[in-house]
Amino acid sequence: DNPQHVKTRLRHWAQVVACS
């Protein structure tokens, strides 16, 4: 997978975790 996509996914996951 591309690192750029992974970074975006990681950021989104972090947001989800913070919301929980």
mmCIF file as Biopython writes it, N, C-alpha, C and O atoms, coordinates in Angstrom:
data_model
#
loop_
_atom_site.group_PDB
_atom_site.id
_atom_site.type_symbol
_atom_site.label_atom_id
_atom_site.label_alt_id
_atom_site.label_comp_id
_atom_site.label_asym_id
_atom_site.label_entity_id
_atom_site.label_seq_id
_atom_site.pdbx_PDB_ins_code
_atom_site.Cartn_x
_atom_site.Cartn_y
_atom_site.Cartn_z
_atom_site.occupancy
_atom_site.B_iso_or_equiv
_atom_site.auth_seq_id
_atom_site.auth_asym_id
_atom_site.pdbx_PDB_model_num
ATOM 1  N N  . ASP A ? 1  ? 0.839   -1.211 0.000  1.0 0.0 1  A 1 
ATOM 2  C CA . ASP A ? 1  ? 0.000   0.000  0.000  1.0 0.0 1  A 1 
ATOM 3  C C  . ASP A ? 1  ? 0.867   1.252  0.000  1.0 0.0 1  A 1 
ATOM 4  O O  . ASP A ? 1  ? 2.003   1.236  0.475  1.0 0.0 1  A 1 
ATOM 5  N N  . ASN A ? 2  ? 0.315   2.335  -0.540 1.0 0.0 2  A 1 
ATOM 6  C CA . ASN A ? 2  ? 1.074   3.589  -0.586 1.0 0.0 2  A 1 
ATOM 7  C C  . ASN A ? 2  ? 1.146   4.205  0.804  1.0 0.0 2  A 1 
ATOM 8  O O  . ASN A ? 2  ? 0.175   4.158  1.559  1.0 0.0 2  A 1 
ATOM 9  N N  . PRO A ? 3  ? 2.296   4.784  1.143  1.0 0.0 3  A 1 
ATOM 10 C CA . PRO A ? 3  ? 2.454   5.395  2.474  1.0 0.0 3  A 1 
ATOM 11 C C  . PRO A ? 3  ? 1.495   6.550  2.686  1.0 0.0 3  A 1 
ATOM 12 O O  . PRO A ? 3  ? 1.003   6.771  3.793  1.0 0.0 3  A 1 
ATOM 13 N N  . GLN A ? 4  ? 1.234   7.289  1.606  1.0 0.0 4  A 1 
ATOM 14 C CA . GLN A ? 4  ? 0.329   8.442  1.745  1.0 0.0 4  A 1 
ATOM 15 C C  . GLN A ? 4  ? -1.055  7.963  2.177  1.0 0.0 4  A 1 
ATOM 16 O O  . GLN A ? 4  ? -1.672  8.540  3.072  1.0 0.0 4  A 1 
ATOM 17 N N  . HIS A ? 5  ? -1.529  6.907  1.534  1.0 0.0 5  A 1 
ATOM 18 C CA . HIS A ? 5  ? -2.859  6.383  1.863  1.0 0.0 5  A 1 
ATOM 19 C C  . HIS A ? 5  ? -2.865  5.863  3.298  1.0 0.0 5  A 1 
ATOM 20 O O  . HIS A ? 5  ? -3.829  6.064  4.037  1.0 0.0 5  A 1 
ATOM 21 N N  . VAL A ? 6  ? -1.790  5.197  3.679  1.0 0.0 6  A 1 
ATOM 22 C CA . VAL A ? 6  ? -1.706  4.645  5.035  1.0 0.0 6  A 1 
ATOM 23 C C  . VAL A ? 6  ? -1.762  5.766  6.055  1.0 0.0 6  A 1 
ATOM 24 O O  . VAL A ? 6  ? -2.419  5.647  7.088  1.0 0.0 6  A 1 
ATOM 25 N N  . LYS A ? 7  ? -1.066  6.860  5.757  1.0 0.0 7  A 1 
ATOM 26 C CA . LYS A ? 7  ? -1.047  7.991  6.697  1.0 0.0 7  A 1 
ATOM 27 C C  . LYS A ? 7  ? -2.459  8.551  6.866  1.0 0.0 7  A 1 
ATOM 28 O O  . LYS A ? 7  ? -2.890  8.862  7.977  1.0 0.0 7  A 1 
ATOM 29 N N  . THR A ? 8  ? -3.168  8.673  5.746  1.0 0.0 8  A 1 
ATOM 30 C CA . THR A ? 8  ? -4.528  9.215  5.819  1.0 0.0 8  A 1 
ATOM 31 C C  . THR A ? 8  ? -5.412  8.272  6.630  1.0 0.0 8  A 1 
ATOM 32 O O  . THR A ? 8  ? -6.222  8.709  7.448  1.0 0.0 8  A 1 
ATOM 33 N N  . ARG A ? 9  ? -5.244  6.973  6.389  1.0 0.0 9  A 1 
ATOM 34 C CA . ARG A ? 9  ? -6.061  5.993  7.107  1.0 0.0 9  A 1 
ATOM 35 C C  . ARG A ? 9  ? -5.740  6.041  8.600  1.0 0.0 9  A 1 
ATOM 36 O O  . ARG A ? 9  ? -6.630  5.947  9.446  1.0 0.0 9  A 1 
ATOM 37 N N  . LEU A ? 10 ? -4.461  6.188  8.900  1.0 0.0 10 A 1 
ATOM 38 C CA . LEU A ? 10 ? -4.052  6.240  10.301 1.0 0.0 10 A 1 
ATOM 39 C C  . LEU A ? 10 ? -4.683  7.446  10.978 1.0 0.0 10 A 1 
ATOM 40 O O  . LEU A ? 10 ? -5.165  7.359  12.108 1.0 0.0 10 A 1 
ATOM 41 N N  . ARG A ? 11 ? -4.673  8.558  10.282 1.0 0.0 11 A 1 
ATOM 42 C CA . ARG A ? 11 ? -5.234  9.787  10.856 1.0 0.0 11 A 1 
ATOM 43 C C  . ARG A ? 11 ? -6.726  9.578  11.138 1.0 0.0 11 A 1 
ATOM 44 O O  . ARG A ? 11 ? -7.232  9.962  12.192 1.0 0.0 11 A 1 
ATOM 45 N N  . HIS A ? 12 ? -7.412  8.967  10.181 1.0 0.0 12 A 1 
ATOM 46 C CA . HIS A ? 12 ? -8.842  8.730  10.348 1.0 0.0 12 A 1 
ATOM 47 C C  . HIS A ? 12 ? -9.084  7.802  11.543 1.0 0.0 12 A 1 
ATOM 48 O O  . HIS A ? 12 ? -9.995  8.031  12.339 1.0 0.0 12 A 1 
ATOM 49 N N  . TRP A ? 13 ? -8.275  6.771  11.659 1.0 0.0 13 A 1 
ATOM 50 C CA . TRP A ? 13 ? -8.415  5.824  12.766 1.0 0.0 13 A 1 
ATOM 51 C C  . TRP A ? 13 ? -8.189  6.541  14.091 1.0 0.0 13 A 1 
ATOM 52 O O  . TRP A ? 13 ? -8.905  6.306  15.064 1.0 0.0 13 A 1 
ATOM 53 N N  . ALA A ? 14 ? -7.197  7.410  14.120 1.0 0.0 14 A 1 
ATOM 54 C CA . ALA A ? 14 ? -6.903  8.155  15.353 1.0 0.0 14 A 1 
ATOM 55 C C  . ALA A ? 14 ? -8.110  8.995  15.743 1.0 0.0 14 A 1 
ATOM 56 O O  . ALA A ? 14 ? -8.448  9.098  16.922 1.0 0.0 14 A 1 
ATOM 57 N N  . GLN A ? 15 ? -8.754  9.592  14.754 1.0 0.0 15 A 1 
ATOM 58 C CA . GLN A ? 15 ? -9.928  10.425 15.041 1.0 0.0 15 A 1 
ATOM 59 C C  . GLN A ? 15 ? -11.045 9.559  15.617 1.0 0.0 15 A 1 
ATOM 60 O O  . GLN A ? 15 ? -11.718 9.960  16.566 1.0 0.0 15 A 1 
ATOM 61 N N  . VAL A ? 16 ? -11.238 8.389  15.051 1.0 0.0 16 A 1 
ATOM 62 C CA . VAL A ? 16 ? -12.292 7.492  15.525 1.0 0.0 16 A 1 
ATOM 63 C C  . VAL A ? 16 ? -12.012 7.096  16.973 1.0 0.0 16 A 1 
ATOM 64 O O  . VAL A ? 16 ? -12.921 7.074  17.803 1.0 0.0 16 A 1 
ATOM 65 N N  . VAL A ? 17 ? -10.760 6.787  17.270 1.0 0.0 17 A 1 
ATOM 66 C CA . VAL A ? 17 ? -10.393 6.381  18.631 1.0 0.0 17 A 1 
ATOM 67 C C  . VAL A ? 17 ? -10.628 7.540  19.592 1.0 0.0 17 A 1 
ATOM 68 O O  . VAL A ? 17 ? -11.124 7.338  20.701 1.0 0.0 17 A 1 
ATOM 69 N N  . ALA A ? 18 ? -10.276 8.747  19.174 1.0 0.0 18 A 1 
ATOM 70 C CA . ALA A ? 18 ? -10.449 9.913  20.045 1.0 0.0 18 A 1 
ATOM 71 C C  . ALA A ? 18 ? -11.935 10.149 20.298 1.0 0.0 18 A 1 
ATOM 72 O O  . ALA A ? 18 ? -12.327 10.583 21.381 1.0 0.0 18 A 1 
ATOM 73 N N  . CYS A ? 19 ? -12.752 9.861  19.297 1.0 0.0 19 A 1 
ATOM 74 C CA . CYS A ? 19 ? -14.194 10.085 19.439 1.0 0.0 19 A 1 
ATOM 75 C C  . CYS A ? 19 ? -14.765 9.074  20.434 1.0 0.0 19 A 1 
ATOM 76 O O  . CYS A ? 19 ? -15.632 9.413  21.239 1.0 0.0 19 A 1 
ATOM 77 N N  . SER A ? 20 ? -14.283 7.853  20.376 1.0 0.0 20 A 1 
ATOM 78 C CA . SER A ? 20 ? -14.807 6.823  21.273 1.0 0.0 20 A 1 
ATOM 79 C C  . SER A ? 20 ? -14.479 7.161  22.715 1.0 0.0 20 A 1 
ATOM 80 O O  . SER A ? 20 ? -14.838 6.410  23.622 1.0 0.0 20 A 1 
#
